[in-house]
Each structure stands twice: as structure tokens, then as C-alpha cells.
Amino acid sequence: MLKVLFVCLGNICRSPMAEAVFRELIKRDGMENYIMVDSAGTGSWHIGEPPHRGTSKILRENHISDEGLFARKITLKDLDEFDYIVAMDSDNKESIHALRAGLPEEKVSILLDFVPEIKNKNIPDPYYTGNFSEVYSLVEKGCKNLYEHIKSVHFNGHGS
């Protein structure tokens, strides 16, 4: 099974939003038995908490469930178990690399690396900006492109 981990700072806004959006994409395509998705934060402030109310609201508005999502902190084990570790911004990516010296550069990406037409690769943190709609739009584009990339590389471009 291919494993994808989305990572942000506290795991209550951006990364659980990406997890929920990505989970919905694989569910719609019947790929739940082939791709597993999770999310984590680089900080421990919100461990055990559900997604931020702004994240939950924007997901509901887009008919995407946030059921079963609770914040957790990224672990060293995650670095070994996940095939794709996808950060929401360059600070998150640096924090991931700081967990283990020698972690291959290509193992960790930024979600918007998969959206070449967007120049600023950092997804703003809505915990501070309050702009959950903007973040959802960026996350949705990134997740769709990442999913297409994964299908083309690992599943010959096809879902089930």
C-alpha cells in the first residue's frame, strides 16, 4: 500500500484539510485499498484535538468529511513508513528534514510543488490569516495534482 502523509505546523488546519481532500479523491476513485493517507504536525500544541472549526466548516461546505481526524505530531517512524511526506510550506519541510539527518531530499515535498503554475509554494496558515477559502483552493489544486502524479507513477495513470 502506498502511504501519503501531509504535514503542517499544528495539524489542525492545513494538513488535516489536505488529508480529508486527498482521502475523498481516493475514495471517489475506489483506491482506498491501494493508497493510505494521514496527517501530522511538526509541533505538539494540539495533539488529540479535532480540526480547527474553520477547516471543518470549509470541508463541510465542500461536502468532505473530517470524521476521525485528530491532531498528532510527526514521528521518526513516519519518516520510514510513508512514501510521500508532503509539507504545507518550506518551514514545515525544514522541520521534517531536521528530524533526521540524511533524509533523502526527494522524500519530502511541498504540496504546491505539484502545482507548477503557482509561484509561491507556501500555503498560508489560516490559523493566523483566517482565510480558509484561499487555503482550501490551494490545497484542492495541490491534492488533485499530487493524486494524478501518484496514479501516473505508481498505477499507470489509472484508478481501480
C-alpha positions as CSV (number, residue, x, y, z in Angstrom):
1,M,0.0,0.0,0.0
2,L,1.3,3.5,-0.9
3,K,1.3,5.9,2.0
4,V,0.9,9.7,1.9
5,L,1.5,12.0,4.9
6,F,0.5,15.7,4.9
7,V,2.4,17.8,7.4
8,C,1.8,21.4,8.8
9,L,2.7,23.1,12.0
10,G,-0.1,22.1,14.4
11,N,-2.1,19.6,12.4
12,I,-5.4,21.3,12.9
13,C,-5.8,23.5,9.8
14,R,-3.8,22.8,6.5
15,S,-2.6,19.2,6.8
16,P,-6.0,17.7,8.1
17,M,-7.7,19.7,5.3
18,A,-5.3,18.1,2.8
19,E,-5.8,14.7,4.3
20,A,-9.6,15.0,4.1
21,V,-9.5,16.3,0.5
22,F,-7.0,13.6,-0.6
23,R,-9.0,10.9,1.2
24,E,-12.1,12.0,-0.7
25,L,-10.2,11.8,-4.0
26,I,-9.0,8.3,-3.4
27,K,-12.5,7.2,-2.2
28,R,-14.2,8.6,-5.3
29,D,-11.7,6.7,-7.4
30,G,-12.1,3.4,-5.5
31,M,-8.4,3.5,-4.4
32,E,-8.8,3.1,-0.6
33,N,-7.2,-0.3,-0.8
34,Y,-4.1,1.0,-2.6
35,I,-3.4,4.4,-1.0
36,M,-3.4,5.3,2.7
37,V,-3.4,8.9,3.8
38,D,-2.7,10.6,7.1
39,S,-1.6,13.9,8.5
40,A,0.6,15.2,11.3
41,G,2.1,18.4,12.7
42,T,5.7,19.4,13.5
43,G,4.5,20.9,16.8
44,S,2.7,19.2,19.7
45,W,0.4,22.0,20.9
46,H,-2.8,20.5,19.5
47,I,-2.3,16.7,19.9
48,G,-5.6,14.9,20.2
49,E,-7.7,17.9,19.0
50,P,-10.1,17.8,16.1
51,P,-9.5,20.1,13.1
52,H,-9.9,23.8,13.6
53,R,-13.5,25.0,13.2
54,G,-12.6,26.9,10.1
55,T,-11.2,23.8,8.5
56,S,-14.2,21.7,9.5
57,K,-16.5,24.4,8.1
58,I,-14.8,24.7,4.7
59,L,-14.7,20.9,4.3
60,R,-18.4,20.6,5.1
61,E,-19.2,23.4,2.6
62,N,-17.4,21.2,0.0
63,H,-19.1,18.0,1.1
64,I,-16.0,16.4,2.5
65,S,-15.9,14.6,5.8
66,D,-13.4,15.4,8.6
67,E,-14.6,12.4,10.6
68,G,-11.8,10.6,12.5
69,L,-9.3,13.4,12.1
70,F,-7.3,14.3,15.3
71,A,-4.0,16.2,15.6
72,R,-0.8,14.3,16.2
73,K,2.9,15.0,15.9
74,I,5.1,13.6,13.2
75,T,7.4,10.8,14.4
76,L,10.7,9.3,13.2
77,K,8.7,6.2,12.4
78,D,6.6,8.2,9.9
79,L,9.8,9.1,8.0
80,D,10.3,5.4,7.3
81,E,6.7,4.3,6.8
82,F,5.4,7.0,4.4
83,D,6.3,7.0,0.7
84,Y,5.3,10.7,0.3
85,I,5.8,13.2,3.0
86,V,4.1,16.4,1.9
87,A,4.7,19.7,3.8
88,M,2.4,22.7,3.5
89,D,5.3,25.2,3.5
90,S,9.1,25.5,3.4
91,D,9.3,25.9,7.2
92,N,7.4,22.6,7.7
93,K,9.7,20.9,5.1
94,E,12.8,22.2,7.0
95,S,11.3,20.9,10.3
96,I,10.8,17.5,8.8
97,H,14.4,17.3,7.5
98,A,15.6,18.4,10.9
99,L,14.1,15.2,12.4
100,R,16.7,13.0,10.7
101,A,20.0,13.9,9.2
102,G,20.3,12.4,5.7
103,L,16.6,12.1,5.0
104,P,16.6,12.0,1.1
105,E,15.5,15.4,-0.2
106,E,13.1,13.8,-2.7
107,K,11.2,12.0,0.1
108,V,9.8,15.3,1.3
109,S,8.0,17.8,-0.9
110,I,5.8,20.9,-0.6
111,L,2.2,20.3,-1.7
112,L,2.3,23.2,-4.2
113,D,5.4,21.7,-5.8
114,F,2.8,19.7,-7.7
115,V,1.1,22.9,-9.0
116,P,3.8,24.4,-11.3
117,E,1.7,27.5,-12.3
118,I,1.7,28.7,-8.7
119,K,4.9,30.5,-7.9
120,N,4.7,30.9,-4.2
121,K,4.9,27.3,-2.9
122,N,3.9,28.1,0.7
123,I,0.3,27.6,1.7
124,P,-0.5,30.3,4.2
125,D,-1.6,29.2,7.6
126,P,-5.3,30.0,8.1
127,Y,-4.8,29.7,11.9
128,Y,-3.2,33.2,11.6
129,T,-4.8,34.6,8.4
130,G,-8.3,33.3,8.9
131,N,-8.6,32.8,5.1
132,F,-9.8,29.1,5.0
133,S,-11.3,29.6,1.5
134,E,-8.0,30.6,-0.1
135,V,-6.2,27.7,1.7
136,Y,-8.9,25.2,0.6
137,S,-8.5,26.3,-3.0
138,L,-4.7,25.8,-2.9
139,V,-5.0,22.5,-1.0
140,E,-7.5,21.2,-3.5
141,K,-5.3,22.1,-6.5
142,G,-2.3,20.5,-4.8
143,C,-4.1,17.4,-3.8
144,K,-5.6,16.8,-7.3
145,N,-2.2,17.2,-8.9
146,L,-0.4,15.1,-6.4
147,Y,-3.0,12.4,-6.8
148,E,-2.6,12.5,-10.6
149,H,1.2,12.3,-10.1
150,I,0.9,9.2,-7.8
151,K,-1.5,7.5,-10.2
152,S,0.8,8.1,-13.2
153,V,3.9,6.9,-11.4
154,H,2.5,4.0,-9.3
155,F,-0.7,2.9,-11.0
156,N,-0.1,3.5,-14.8
157,G,-2.4,6.6,-14.6
158,H,-5.4,4.6,-13.6
159,G,-7.6,4.3,-10.6
160,S,-9.1,0.9,-9.8
